[in-house]
Structures are given as structure tokens and as C-alpha cells.
Amino acid sequence: MRTFMYLMADVSKIANDDYVGFTFFVGSMAMMAASAFFFLSLSQFDRKWRTSVLVSGLITFIAAVHYFYMRDYWDQVGESPTFFRYVDWVLTVPLMCVEFFLILRVAGAKVGLMWKLIFWSVVMLVTGYIGEAIAIDSPTMQWVWGLISGIAYFVIVYIVWFGEAKKLAVSAGGQVLKAHKILCWFVLVGWAIYPLGYILGTEGGLFGLQLVSDIESAQQAMNVVYNIGDAVNKIGFGLVIYSLAINSTSKD
Ligand SMILES: *C/C=C(C)/C=C/C=C(C)/C=C/C1=C(C)CCCC1(C)C
């Protein structure tokens, strides 16, 4: 009992109005559960789909571990865990690019497509990190870095919606085309949640938008938005891949 109480003393209370702490906590559980779900389902699928579902599980698993750290950081330090946030993204977003490549392999996708998507995702995230963590003394520079990041984002949108990836998806047809289309919507709408968080979190707002008045509320709004974005995109993306694998696995 004593030991139990001692252990409990290390767990701090999440205040009722601490939406960031709450979403970090729920986020870590959701990511954990999703990982278990993807990993344990692996043997159900035809061999050629297993790598894709495995990668879905790795994405949510990497996020789960980062969420444990981010939750603690938020609790102990009381600031945005920007470093852990971006390490998480720089590992998981390229893996999402790998997912596009993996499902399009049936149509003959080349590794070059994968590297192109990975390259632009890294440009998007590194410039975003500079804007969010390094250029903090200059709202103008935060605007500029955010804009460069946004351009890289639109290159990815272009490649998957209209470029090389789209052509391969069309030639693959069937379930792959269907899954590709949904993933495209995730990139266009689901990923657009992040620049919204960035704008909310930047002091004084961006593009002349003064959305949140003080820096503390701005940081809170940004983290809640990022946490919602992560749950939607990482788990959602994985479920699309999961359905594709289920629907394309021979049923007898
Ligand atoms: C699992 C994590 C994901 C899918 C993260 C995606 C992150 C983005 C799409 C971030 C995009 C940004 C911009 C387009 C401009 C402002 C800076 C960023 C990095 C927030």
C-alpha cells in the first residue's frame, strides 16, 4: 500500500480545464490501442499487404511513445513540447509517404516517388520547426518559414492528387485507387489542420489574423489542434490501409 501511494504521488492531477494535458493523455492511449490493433491483425492479410499494415502500426507506435514524453513535458515544464513534436513528425510523416509508395507498388511505383515525397515532407517539417522554435523573435520570419513549409506541403498535395502518384493509382484501379483517393483527402483536409495550429500558436497570429490574444492561450490552442490532427491523421491513415488490406485479401 505504501509503495502504491508512493507511486501515485508521482502522478499529477490533470486539471479539468487542462485540455492540452487531457488530449495528450487520451492521444497516448489511442495511439497505443491503434498500434496493438494493427500489429495483432497482421496475420489476417495476404503477404503483400503486411508491410503496409506493419508501417501503419509503426506510425501510431512511434506517436504513442512521443505522446508519453510530450504529456510529461507539458506537465513538468508547462511549455509546448516542440522538439518531441517535430521528432515525432519527422519520423512518422515520411512513413506516411512510404505508405503511398507501398500501396502503389502494384502499379509499378518506383522508389524515386517515395524519396520525392519524403524529401518534400522533410522540407515541410524542417522549415516548420525553424518557424516554430528558432525564428521566435521575429513574427515576420515565422511567417516566411511557415510559407515555405506551406509550399512544400502543396508540392506533396500536387504529387498525390494530380502527379505521378495519381497516375499510378489510376492504373492500379480497384481497391488501391479507392484507398489512394481517401488518403489524398487526408493529405488535403486532415493535414491542413496543422498549419491552422501553427497560425494559432504564433504570437500575434499570422497573415494579420489575431486569433488568440495572449501567448499562453495561443500555445494551448496550438497543442490541442495538433493533438486532434495527429489522432485523425495517424489512426485514420492506418485504418484506410487496414481496410484496403482486408478488402484485397482473398476471402476463402
Ligand atoms: C502525424 C503527423 C502529421 C501527419 C503531421 C503533419 C504536419 C504537417 C502537414 C505540417 C505542416 C505545416 C505547414 C504546412 C505550415 C506551417 C508549419 C507546419 C509544419 C505546421
The ligand as an ORCA input file, in Angstrom:
! r2SCAN-3c Opt
* xyz 0 1
  C       1.392     12.536    -37.879
  C       1.793     13.824    -38.176
  C       1.460     14.525    -39.303
  C       0.592     13.943    -40.381
  C       1.973     15.860    -39.401
  C       1.783     16.685    -40.431
  C       2.278     18.001    -40.366
  C       2.049     18.982    -41.293
  C       1.285     18.730    -42.549
  C       2.585     20.298    -41.008
  C       2.515     21.344    -41.824
  C       2.962     22.727    -41.579
  C       2.658     23.651    -42.576
  C       2.015     23.240    -43.871
  C       2.955     25.114    -42.437
  C       3.257     25.526    -41.033
  C       4.209     24.607    -40.380
  C       3.689     23.160    -40.304
  C       4.942     22.312    -40.094
  C       2.774     23.052    -39.085
*
